[in-house]
């Protein structure tokens, strides 16, 4: 589901089924309040999505990514996806299912660490990939998935042809020898 003209202060609980959130033009990522959390080999990065209104009691929406923020001493605080583009006002929601569902708990941990820089995350906070054009970003995901499927199908075809040729031409004897061996066993 796509939601349009969402204010960053609007409750995330009413958008829990969102796949795309298009924010108001005043919405921006507060990179100065970003936090990075090291989890294994990756750095989990979150930054609150805010507007020009006063500081809310809780942050409802967070821009999130992996390996796209620095620590306090190095690099920029937050550089995930299209955060540098002033035209970006939308987000692809990090979903609670699929191969990356485990990231949501890490995003929440990182957001809780940001409490000394900004308001705490709301109970139903939504984490998004900050993008200029959600349709284009979704298409890139679709294209990557389709390319992977085609590549894997070709690999399977080649593997099957090799195994088939091996079984037909030399894997375990020829068909006449196997038939003769089976016939000889019936007479014994």
C-alpha positions in Angstrom: 0.0 0.0 0.0 1.2 3.5 -0.8 0.4 6.4 1.5 0.9 10.0 0.2 1.3 13.3 1.9 2.3 11.8 5.2 3.6 14.2 7.8 6.6 12.8 9.9 4.7 13.6 13.1 1.6 11.5 11.9 1.2 8.2 13.8 3.0 5.3 12.1 0.4 3.0 13.6 -2.2 3.9 10.9 0.4 3.0 8.1 1.5 -0.4 9.4 0.5 -2.0 6.1 2.6 0.5 4.0 5.0 -0.6 1.3 5.7 3.0 0.2 5.4 6.2 2.3 5.4 9.5 0.4 6.1 12.3 2.9 5.1 16.0 2.8 7.6 18.3 1.0 8.8 19.6 4.4 10.0 16.2 5.5 13.7 15.6 5.7 16.2 13.1 7.3 17.9 14.6 10.4 21.4 13.3 9.7 22.8 15.1 12.7 20.7 12.7 14.9 21.8 9.6 13.1 23.1 6.6 15.0 25.1 3.6 13.9 25.1 0.2 15.6 27.7 -2.4 14.8 26.1 -5.9 14.3 28.5 -8.5 13.2 30.3 -7.3 10.1 27.6 -4.7 9.3 26.8 -1.2 10.7 23.1 -0.6 11.1 22.2 3.0 10.5 19.1 5.0 11.4 18.2 8.7 11.4 14.8 10.3 12.3 12.6 11.7 9.6 11.4 15.1 10.8 9.8 18.3 9.6 10.0 21.9 10.7 7.5 21.5 13.6 8.6 21.3 17.2 10.3 18.2 18.5 7.7 15.4 18.9 7.4 13.1 21.9 8.3 10.1 19.8 9.7 9.7 16.3 7.3 7.8 14.1 9.4 7.3 10.9 13.1 6.5 10.5 15.4 6.4 7.5 17.4 3.2 7.8 20.2 1.4 5.9 23.2 -0.8 6.2 26.8 0.3 6.1 26.0 3.9 5.2 26.9 5.9 8.3 30.1 6.7 10.1 31.0 6.7 13.7 31.3 9.9 15.8 34.9 10.5 14.6 34.8 9.4 10.9 32.8 10.1 7.8 29.4 11.7 7.7 26.8 10.7 10.2 24.2 9.3 7.6 24.6 8.8 3.9 22.1 6.0 3.1 20.2 5.9 -0.2 19.1 9.3 -1.6 19.5 11.3 1.6 21.7 13.9 -0.2 19.0 14.6 -2.8 16.7 17.5 -1.7 14.0 16.0 -4.0 13.8 12.9 -1.9 10.6 12.8 0.2 9.6 9.1 0.1 10.5 5.8 1.6 10.3 2.1 0.8 9.3 0.4 4.0 11.6 -2.3 5.4 9.2 -5.2 5.7 8.7 -7.5 8.6 9.0 -10.6 6.4 11.4 -11.9 3.9 15.2 -12.5 4.0 15.9 -9.2 5.7 13.2 -9.2 8.4 15.8 -9.6 11.1 17.1 -6.1 10.4 14.0 -4.5 11.9 15.0 -5.5 15.5 18.5 -4.1 14.8 17.0 -0.9 13.4 14.9 -0.5 16.6 17.9 -1.1 18.8 19.8 1.6 16.9 16.8 4.0 17.1 16.6 3.4 20.9 20.3 4.4 21.1 19.5 7.7 19.4 17.4 8.9 22.4 20.2 11.2 23.6 20.1 13.0 20.2 16.4 13.0 19.4 13.0 11.7 20.7 12.7 7.9 21.2 11.1 5.8 18.5 7.3 5.2 18.8 6.1 1.6 19.6 5.0 1.2 15.9 7.8 3.1 14.3 8.3 2.5 10.6 11.8 2.2 9.1 12.2 3.2 5.4 14.8 3.4 2.7 14.8 7.2 1.8 14.4 7.6 -2.0 13.5 10.2 -4.6 11.3 7.9 -6.7 9.8 4.9 -5.0 8.5 3.4 -8.3 12.0 3.5 -9.8 13.5 1.9 -6.6 10.9 -0.8 -6.7 11.7 -1.5 -10.4 15.4 -1.8 -9.5 14.5 -4.5 -7.0 12.2 -6.3 -9.5 14.9 -6.2 -12.1 17.6 -7.5 -9.7 15.2 -10.4 -8.7 14.4 -11.2 -12.3 18.1 -11.2 -13.3 18.9 -13.5 -10.4 16.1 -15.9 -11.5 17.4 -16.0 -15.1 21.0 -16.5 -14.1 20.1 -19.3 -11.7 17.9 -20.9 -14.4 20.9 -20.9 -16.8 23.2 -22.4 -14.1 20.6 -25.1 -13.4 20.2 -25.8 -17.2 24.0 -26.2 -17.6 24.3 -28.4 -14.5 21.4 -30.6 -15.7 22.9 -31.0 -19.2 26.3 -32.0 -17.7 24.7 -34.6 -15.3 22.4 -35.9 -18.1 25.3 -36.3 -20.5 27.4 -38.0 -17.8 24.6 -40.4 -17.0 23.9 -41.1 -20.6 27.4 -41.5 -22.0 29.5 -42.9 -19.2 28.2 -42.7 -15.7 27.8 -46.3 -14.4 28.0 -48.2 -17.7 26.0 -48.2 -20.9 22.3 -49.1 -21.1 22.9 -52.5 -22.9 25.4 -53.6 -20.3 22.9 -52.7 -17.5 20.1 -54.6 -19.2 22.3 -57.6 -19.7 23.3 -57.5 -16.0 19.7 -57.3 -14.9 18.7 -60.2 -17.2 21.5 -62.4 -15.9 20.4 -61.8 -12.3 16.9 -62.9 -13.0 18.2 -66.3 -14.2 20.4 -67.0 -11.2 
